[in-house]
Structure formats: C-alpha cells, structure tokens
Amino acid sequence: MLRSPFMDESMPISSALFLLLLAASPVQVDAAPGRPSDPVEACRGWIEGRAWTSQEDDPQTRILSPEVACFDGVVATGSLDVLHGWIDATGTAAPPVLVVRSRGGDSEIALGLAEKLQARDASVHVVGVCASACANYFYAGVRDRHVQDASLVLFHGGFSDGNRARARATLEAYLSGPQGGTVPDPEANRQAIRRSLDALQAHQDALYRRVEVDPRIVHGFDELDAAALDEPRCGGPSQAPRHFLYFDDAQMGRLGIAPVSGRTEQDPQRVNASIAALGAGFIACLAPEAEFAGTGPQKEG
C-alpha cells in the first residue's frame, strides 16, 4: 500500500435499500429526492464549509441523490465504504457524479473505487485539493474530470518498478533485523508481496489505458531526481522536502489527464503558498519535461 506524504453492472435497487446501505457509515443524505439543479455547487459549498483538518480526523461522504455524492477526507480503511455502496446502488442509471476534496491516502483502496467510477463513466469534480491517491486514481482514472479553478492536483508516483524495489528493500531490512526471526517463512512473504504489487501495478496501468492516460504519470517518478529540479520550478529556495509534482496544461494534454473544465493552479509560488496555507511541511514542484514528456494518449491492448 502506498500512503501519501501529504498528510502525507449491478442492478438498480430500491431507494429505501439504498438509504439502508448508507446508514452504517459516516454520511449525510439529503431528504429531497432527485438530482439537485447544481450538484457540484451543492457539494462544493458543503466541502468548503468543513475544516481542512477534518480530512484525516473526520472523513465524510454526503449523498445528494442516487446519482450525486460528495467526499471530503483521507482515503483509508472504511472511509470509502459509503461511496462503494452508493455507486453499487446506482446500477445502470445515469453516470454518477463524484465531487471530491482529498489529500489522498491508501492507493490500493483508492484504486478499487476508481475502477468502479471508470466502469460507470462517472464524472469527477475536484474542489480545492486532490493529491496522492486522489490525483492518481479518482482524477486520472476517469475521462470526465473537472477542477475548480486554481485547485491543486498533486502527484507523487504509484505502483511501479521503483515502488516494488523500495517495498522489497523495506522487507529485507525487516527480515535482517532482530524481528526477522519471528517470520516463519520469509520466502513466502517475499513472493506474496511481489505478487500483490505486480497485480496492483497491472490494475493501475490498465485503468489508465482504458481512458487513454499515459502511465508515465506514475512511472516517470522512477526516473526522477527531485533534488535536482531547478528552484524556480519549486517556487524558489526552500529546505522543505519536495514531496509532490504537478503538471502544466501542455503536459496534462500530452499525458491524457487534461480536465474537461476548469484549470489547475500552475504557478509554482502560488501552488506552494496554497500548500503552506494548509499547514503542510513540504512543497510541490512543476514536473520536468524529460521524465514526463509522454507519448500521447495510451490505449489499452
């Protein structure tokens, strides 16, 4: 599982059952039936009314209708359960709309929901910030993606050869330490982790290719030396760690991740002023050309 340093065809079912599915998780459900006249604005107002610090402490989902949901929070065990119930319950109705603000979190959990969003031709709208697993999977994993103007869409890599190597090194360090003697079958652990990461990478890259996104949005990080990036790309001199990259309009077009509407913040100083305002102790840099040049939209097969 990857964790962000930003903190780091089912059949339709009755509305009554739909509500019951949601009752056990942190969720708000609007009483008025049907789709709001402007669901994105309704979600945006709700999200912006919540404190940023609630991202981790109190992740929440708001269901506006069987077709429209809002999510504000970190991606973690249990935090997407309501969204899974919502999208499963919508069946073959109109494509769902998800409005999201998220600092990211668990990549495996995010990838699972993104596959459902993509399969249903969902629209995803970003409010303010979509980082880490949110950017990798909720945003990049669908065709119909939108951003509130000046939002931050921040990437930091995903399932890749480099990630596999780091995971293997971490395991070997554990096994070679004093606690390694408690592992009954080290080789079985090695093989299990390898199979898991291989499968996740295959799912991730297939997700991208189905919507003609270049997987280099993730794999480009394996070739990157963040410390070597020019300071102007990172907003000027800073001792803060360079945890994230973002893309400009031309790069997003080449990589297949341009928004259908809206424009992300792309000025390095303004990007990092926005990050600082959230109280984060790191910065983000404009992605370099070489590692993320892209080869145009990538089709599956």
N, C-alpha and C positions, 0 to 999 in steps of 0.2 A: 504494500500500500504506500502511496505517496502522500505526504502531507505538506501543505503549503507553509512556507515561512511567513506568509502574510498574516498569520495570527500573532505566524505563519502568516391479431384482430380479435379482441374479446368482445362478447355480445353485450349489447346495452342492458343495463339493469334498471330497476325502478329507482325513482328519486329517493324514496324512503330508504331503500337499502343503501343507496349512495351515501346518504347522510349518516347511516349507522356505521359504515366503514370508516367515516372520518371521526366518529365521536371519541375514539380512544386515544387520539393524538393531539398535540398542541395545535389548534386550528380554530379559525373563526369562519363561520358560514353565514353569508348574507341571507336574510329571510326572503327577500324579493326574488321571485323566480325569473328565469330568462337571463339573457346576456345584457350586462349594463351597456348604456349607449356609448360610453367611452371607458372600456375596462382597463386600458393601460393607464389612463389618468387616475382612475379609482385606485388601482394598485400603487401607482407612484405616490399618491397622497398618503396612503397607509404606510408605505415603506419609509418615506421621508419623515413621517411622524414618530418613528421609532429611533431610539438612540443607537448609534453605531456600536456601542459597547454591548448591545443586546445580540449582536451577531453570534458570539460564542455562548454567552450565558443563557440566552432565551431565543433560539431559532424558532421561527413561527411561519406557518402557512395560513393564508387566507383564501378560502374558496368563494369566488363571486358567483359562480354558476357552474353547471357541469362542464362548461367549455372554457372557463377562465379561472386561473389561480395565480396567486402572488406568493412569493417565497422570499424571506429575508433571514439569512442566517448562515452559519457554517455548515458544510457538508460533513456529517458524521453519522455514526450508527444511530438509527432511529429518526434522524432529522428529516429524511425524505419519505418516510412511510406514508404520510398523508398524500403526498404527490403521487406516489405509486398507486394508492387506492383511487385517487381522482382520475388519473389517466387510464387506468384499467376500466373504470366505470364508464368512461365516455364512449367506449365501444366504437361504432362506425359513424358517430355523429361528425359534425364539422371539425376541422382541425383545431386542436386545443391551443390556447394562448397561455404562456407562462411569462409572468413579469418577475424579474429576479434582481436582487442585490445580494452578493455573496463574496466574502473574502476567500472562498474555496474550502479546501479540506481534503477529505479522503477521495482519492482519484478513482479507486475501484467502485465505490458507492456511486459517485457521480456518473461514471461511465455506464453503469446499469440503467440509470434513469434516462440518460441521453439516448441510449439505444431505443427506448420506448418513445421518447419525444420525436426522434427521427422517423421511426416507423409510422407515426401518426401524422407526419408532415406538420408538426407543431410550429408555431411562431414563438420566438423567444425575444423578449424585450429587456434590455439591461437598464437599470436605474442606478446611476452613480458609480458603482464599482462591480466588476466581475473579474475576479482574479483566480489564478491557480486552476483548480479542477473546474470551476465555473467557466472560465475562459476556454480551457481545453475541450470541454465536453458539452456543456449547455449551450454555449455561444457557437463554437466552431462546429458542433455536431449536427446543426440543422441548416437548411437553406434559407429559411425565412427569419433572419436575425436582424434585430434593430437595436439602436442605442439611443438613450437620452443624450442630447448634445453635451459634449465635454465630459462624458463618462470615461472612466479608466477601465480598459480591458487589458489585463496584465497576464503574461505567460511566463512559466518557469520550467518548461520541459515536462515530460511524461514518461510513459513506458517506452523504453528504448534500449539499445545495446549498452549505452553508458549507465543507465539506471540499473540494468541487470548486473553489470560489473560492480557497481557500488554495493548492491544488495549482497552479492557473493562475498565481497571483501568484509562487509559487516558480519556476515555469518561466520566466516573463517576466523575473524577476530574473536568472536564469541566462543567458538569451538576450541580455540587455542588458549583461552583463558581458564581460570580456575573453575568457572561454572560449566565449561565444556564437558567435564566428566559426568555431568548429570544427564547428558543427552544420550539415550540408549542406542540410537542408530544414526550417527552423523551423516552417513552417505544417503540414507533415506530422506533426511531433511534437505540435503543439497538438491536431490532430484525433485523433491516436491516443490521447492522454491523455484527451481528452473522451469518446471512445467507450468506453474502458476503464472510466472512473469511472461513466459512465451505466449500463453493463451491470452493474457490481458493485452499484450502488445498487438497480437493478431486482431483481437476485437477492436482495439483502438484504431489501428490503421484501416481496417475495413469500414469502420464508422466514417472516417474522413473520406475515403474514396467513393463511398456511396453518394456523398453530396459534393464531390469534386473539389475537395480540400487537399492541399499538398501536405502530407505527413511531416514535411520538414518543419512545420510549426512546432513540432516536438523534437524530431531527430536532429534539427540544427543545433540544439543545445549541446549535443555531444562533441561538436567541433569548436565550441566557443570558449575563449579565454576572457571571462568577464572583466578581469583586472586590466586587460589590455585595451579596453574600449576608451575612446577619446573622452575626456571630461565633458566637453560640450554636449555629447550625446546623453550624459547622465545628469544634466542640469548644473554643471560646474563642479568645482572641487568639493569633495566630501569624503570623510572617513567612514561613512555608513556603508554597510555591506550592500552589494548590488544583487538583490535577490530576484528581480523581475526584468523582463523586456516587454516592450510594446512595439507595434508596427504602425508605420505611416500609411496614407491612403494607397500609394503605389505598391508598397509591399503587400498590403492586405489584398489588393486586386490580384497580384501575381500568385499569392498563396491560396486564393479562393475563399478568403474569410472577410471580404468587404461587407459592411452592413447594408441592408436594403434601404434603410433610412437612418438619419442621424449621423453624427461624426464624433469619433472619439477625441479626447484631448491628446495632442501630439507634440506640444511644445515642452521640451524637457524641464524647463524651470517650473511651468505651471503644473505639469504632472507631479513633480516632486513636492511642490507646495501643497497639492491636494493630499498626497500621501502623508506629509508631515502633519497636516491638519487632523488626520485620523489618529495621530499619536504613534505611528509606526516608526521603528528604529532602523529603517533601511531605505534604499532608493531604487528607482527603476530607470532603465536606460532604453533609448531608441535602438531597436535591433540593427545590427550591421548588415550590410548588403551581402557579403560573401556567403556567410553561413545560412542566410535565409533568402537567397536570391529567388528560389522557387523555379519550378519548371512549368508553371501554368496549372490550371485545374487538373486534378488527378482522378481518373475514373477507375472504378473497381474492375478487376479482371485482367 
